[in-house]
């Protein structure tokens, strides 16, 4: 799988359903969920940030990119500038 232009393909980390005995809600009414995290699988040729490379762990917002499933994996395609942090 190859990302094009300034796009990045990320495999999303599974969201925890609970931490200890506390269940985690996906969305609080009127608010967005916390950032998602994942591992970069592919980087397009026009990505300019040298820290955005395959294998890097990143955080990104909940309303960014295009979600899809491939080989039973939850993937997202999003532009380089929608990545909030390299972890």
N, C-alpha and C positions, 0 to 999 in steps of 0.2 A: 504494500500500500504506500502510495507516494503523495505527499501534500503538494499543492500547487501554489504559486504566487507567494503571498505573505501569510499563508494559512498554516496551522499547526494541527496535527491529529493527536488526540490525547485519549488514553485509556483511563476512564474514571475509576477512582477508588470506590469500593462499596460504602454507602452511607451507613453508619452504625445505627442499629435499631434501638439499642439501649447501652448506657454506660453504667456498669454496676447494676443496681436495681432500678435505675431511672430510665424510663422510656423517652426517646428523643423524637419530638414531633418534627416533621419535614418543614412545615410552614406555620408560623404564628399568624393569626388573623391580622391582616393589614400590614404585614411585614414580609420581607423576603427571607428566604432561608440563608443560613451561613454559607460562606464560600465552599465550593467543592474542591477536591484535590485529585491529582492524577499524575500519571507518568507519560511523558511525551514519547510518541511512537515515531512520528515523522515530522520534518520541518521543511516548509517550502523554500525555494531558492531565493526569494526576496525578503526573507526574515533577516533583520539587521542586528538584533540583540545577540551578542556572542554567548550569553548565558542560556539561551533557548536552544537546546540541543537534544537529540534523542536520548532518552534515559533520565532526563532531569525531572525532578518532582516539582509540580507547580500548583498554585491555587488560582481559581477563577470563579467568577460570579455565577449565580444560578440562572440568570436570564440571558446568557451569552451563547452563541454558537448554535450548531445543528447537531442534535443527538441522533445516533443510529446504532444498530446492533450489527456486529460482524463476528462470525465464529463464536457466537455466544458471549461476546464481550460488549460492554457498554462503552461506546466511543463517542467523542465529540470533536467536531471540526470548528475551529474558531480562529479569527485573525490574531496576529501576534500582539496587537495592542490591547486585547481583551484579557490577557493573562495578568493577574494582579500581582503575583509574586513567584519567584523561584525559591523553593524551599531547601 
